[in-house]
Amino acid sequence: MTWEYRLVAINLFAEGDPPLELRKVYYNDDGSLRAHVPFVTLGGDDPAAILADLRLMEEACGKPTIDANDFPELEPPPKRGGPITFTLSTRLRPKSPPERKTPELRVVPKTDSDDP
């Protein structure tokens, strides 16, 4: 099975041209359409990897548009290994110490009676 970025016409509206979305399109081994999925983020190990993906996306804009209705009944996208699970955790921030109030310092003039 292979995939590539392609423009897909999403027919959500009854009139006018359908909006185009850049999607990952999956193909069966025989080259027939299998599924299309939107991608959320673009990332990589370094800027060169991200630029390589951007070039593939740019090439997709020059290829013929695929109509979303041309796909068979949608199957779940292919999985890599086992199911994906997410665990959300929060870090507890230590409580800030209570605000310390420093006593007011007063300057008291020295008087002669204080001397021994």
C-alpha positions in Angstrom: 0.0 0.0 0.0 1.2 3.5 -0.8 0.2 7.0 -0.1 0.8 10.5 -1.5 -0.5 14.1 -1.0 -3.4 15.0 -3.3 -6.0 17.6 -3.7 -9.4 16.2 -2.9 -12.7 17.9 -3.8 -14.9 17.6 -0.8 -18.6 17.8 -2.0 -20.3 19.2 1.0 -22.3 21.9 -0.8 -25.1 21.5 -3.3 -24.1 24.4 -5.5 -20.9 25.9 -6.6 -17.4 24.4 -6.8 -16.6 22.1 -4.0 -13.8 23.2 -1.7 -10.4 21.5 -2.3 -8.4 20.1 0.6 -4.8 18.8 0.6 -5.0 15.3 2.0 -3.1 12.1 2.3 -4.5 9.7 -0.2 -3.9 5.9 0.4 -3.9 3.5 -2.5 -4.4 -0.3 -2.5 -1.6 -2.5 -3.9 -3.4 -2.5 -7.3 -3.3 1.3 -7.5 -7.0 1.8 -6.7 -8.1 4.4 -4.3 -8.4 3.2 -0.7 -8.9 6.2 1.7 -8.1 9.9 2.2 -7.4 11.5 5.5 -6.6 15.1 6.5 -3.3 15.7 8.2 -3.1 17.9 11.2 0.5 19.0 11.5 3.7 18.9 9.5 6.8 18.0 11.3 10.1 16.3 11.0 13.5 15.6 12.5 15.0 18.8 11.0 14.0 21.6 8.6 15.1 19.7 5.5 12.6 16.9 6.3 9.8 19.5 6.6 10.8 21.2 3.3 10.8 17.8 1.6 7.2 17.3 2.7 6.3 20.8 1.5 7.7 20.0 -1.9 5.6 16.8 -2.1 2.6 19.0 -1.2 3.5 21.5 -3.9 3.7 18.7 -6.5 0.2 17.5 -5.4 -1.2 20.9 -6.5 -0.1 20.1 -10.1 -1.8 16.7 -10.3 -5.5 16.2 -11.2 -8.0 16.7 -8.4 -9.6 13.6 -7.0 -13.3 13.7 -6.2 -14.2 12.5 -2.7 -17.1 10.5 -4.2 -14.6 8.4 -6.2 -13.4 6.6 -3.0 -15.0 3.4 -2.0 -16.9 3.2 1.3 -14.4 4.7 3.7 -12.3 2.2 5.6 -10.3 3.2 8.6 -6.8 4.5 7.7 -4.0 1.9 7.9 -2.6 1.5 11.3 1.1 1.2 12.2 1.4 -1.5 14.8 -1.1 -1.5 17.6 -3.7 0.9 18.7 -2.7 4.4 19.6 -3.6 5.5 23.1 -3.0 8.8 24.8 -2.4 9.5 28.4 -2.8 13.0 29.6 -1.0 14.0 32.7 -0.6 17.2 34.5 2.4 18.4 36.4 1.5 19.7 39.8 3.1 23.0 40.4 4.5 23.4 43.9 2.5 25.9 45.9 4.3 29.2 46.1 5.4 29.9 49.6 3.1 32.2 51.6 3.9 35.9 51.2 6.4 36.9 53.8 5.7 40.2 55.5 8.8 41.8 56.8 8.4 43.9 59.9 8.6 47.6 59.4 11.9 48.9 60.4 11.9 52.2 62.2 14.9 54.4 62.8 14.9 55.6 66.3 17.3 58.4 67.1 19.8 57.7 69.8 19.2 59.6 73.0 21.8 60.5 75.6 20.0 58.4 78.2 20.7 55.3 76.2 24.5 55.6 76.8 25.8 53.9 80.0 
